[in-house]
Amino acid sequence: MPSLSIHRNDTVKVLAGADRGKTGRVLRVIPDKGTVLVEHVRVIKKTVSSKTGQRTQGGIAEQESPINVSNVVLLCPTCGVARVGFKVDGGSRVRICKKCGQTLPTKK
């Protein structure tokens, strides 16, 4: 399983595609395929049928589609677009911004 420098709940900016320039929060990371789901980016329409016995209403639903991780870049809270580096701090590996050196929040 490959490791990615982008984690869930990170803020990212889209670099390529129809949604170029949009920013959003990462909803889900799929490391096996190298893709991420970003909130309000690459939204597709999907037909949903109503289920009998459940309170699900049928119709056309909108949902996010995966985008390749090479088409997004992590946003640093202080300096904006950032490349990610790693540093060992107290026995644990932390992500840092290569531009300003600030520690980026990591997943728990």
C-alpha positions as CSV (number, residue, x, y, z in Angstrom):
1,M,0.0,0.0,0.0
2,P,1.7,3.2,-1.1
3,S,1.8,6.1,1.3
4,L,0.6,9.5,0.3
5,S,1.5,12.9,1.7
6,I,-2.2,14.0,1.5
7,H,-4.5,12.9,4.3
8,R,-8.2,13.1,5.1
9,N,-9.5,16.6,6.1
10,D,-6.5,18.4,4.4
11,T,-7.2,21.5,2.3
12,V,-6.0,21.0,-1.2
13,K,-6.0,23.0,-4.5
14,V,-6.8,21.4,-7.9
15,L,-4.0,21.9,-10.4
16,A,-5.5,20.3,-13.5
17,G,-8.8,19.4,-15.1
18,A,-12.1,21.2,-15.5
19,D,-12.1,22.2,-11.8
20,R,-8.7,23.8,-12.0
21,G,-8.1,26.5,-9.3
22,K,-10.8,25.2,-6.9
23,T,-9.9,24.5,-3.3
24,G,-11.6,22.0,-1.0
25,R,-11.3,19.6,1.8
26,V,-10.2,16.0,1.2
27,L,-13.1,13.6,2.1
28,R,-11.4,10.3,1.4
29,V,-8.0,9.1,0.3
30,I,-7.7,5.9,-1.9
31,P,-4.0,5.1,-1.8
32,D,-4.2,1.9,-3.8
33,K,-5.5,3.8,-6.8
34,G,-3.6,7.0,-6.0
35,T,-6.8,9.1,-5.9
36,V,-8.6,11.4,-3.5
37,L,-12.2,12.7,-3.1
38,V,-12.3,16.4,-2.7
39,E,-15.4,18.2,-1.5
40,H,-17.3,20.1,-4.3
41,V,-14.7,19.1,-6.9
42,R,-15.5,16.9,-9.9
43,V,-19.1,16.5,-9.0
44,I,-21.1,14.0,-11.1
45,K,-24.7,13.2,-11.3
46,K,-25.8,9.7,-10.5
47,T,-29.3,8.1,-10.8
48,V,-30.5,6.6,-7.6
49,S,-33.5,4.2,-7.4
50,S,-35.8,4.2,-4.4
51,K,-35.5,1.2,-2.1
52,T,-38.6,-0.5,-1.0
53,G,-38.9,-0.8,2.8
54,Q,-36.5,2.1,3.3
55,R,-37.0,5.8,3.3
56,T,-34.7,6.5,0.4
57,Q,-36.1,8.7,-2.3
58,G,-35.1,8.0,-5.9
59,G,-34.0,10.5,-8.4
60,I,-30.7,12.2,-9.5
61,A,-28.1,12.6,-6.8
62,E,-24.8,14.5,-7.0
63,Q,-21.6,13.1,-5.6
64,E,-17.9,13.6,-5.8
65,S,-15.8,11.5,-8.2
66,P,-12.1,10.6,-7.5
67,I,-9.4,12.8,-8.8
68,N,-5.8,11.7,-9.3
69,V,-3.5,12.8,-6.4
70,S,-1.0,14.2,-8.9
71,N,-3.6,16.8,-9.9
72,V,-3.9,18.3,-6.4
73,V,-1.5,20.1,-4.1
74,L,-1.6,20.6,-0.3
75,L,-2.3,24.1,1.0
76,C,-0.2,25.4,4.0
77,P,-2.2,27.5,6.5
78,T,0.5,30.3,6.4
79,C,2.1,30.4,2.9
80,G,-0.4,28.8,0.6
81,V,0.6,26.2,-1.9
82,A,3.2,23.9,-0.3
83,R,5.5,21.0,-1.1
84,V,5.5,18.4,1.7
85,G,8.6,17.2,3.5
86,F,9.0,14.8,6.4
87,K,10.9,15.2,9.6
88,V,11.4,12.8,12.5
89,D,10.4,14.6,15.7
90,G,10.6,12.7,19.0
91,G,10.3,9.3,17.4
92,S,7.4,10.1,15.2
93,R,7.3,11.2,11.6
94,V,5.7,14.6,11.0
95,R,4.9,16.5,7.8
96,I,6.4,19.9,7.2
97,C,6.0,22.7,4.7
98,K,9.1,23.0,2.6
99,K,8.5,26.7,2.0
100,C,8.1,28.0,5.6
101,G,9.1,25.0,7.7
102,Q,5.9,24.9,9.7
103,T,4.6,21.5,10.9
104,L,1.4,20.5,9.1
105,P,-1.3,18.7,11.0
106,T,-1.2,14.9,10.6
107,K,-3.9,12.3,10.8
108,K,-4.6,10.8,14.2
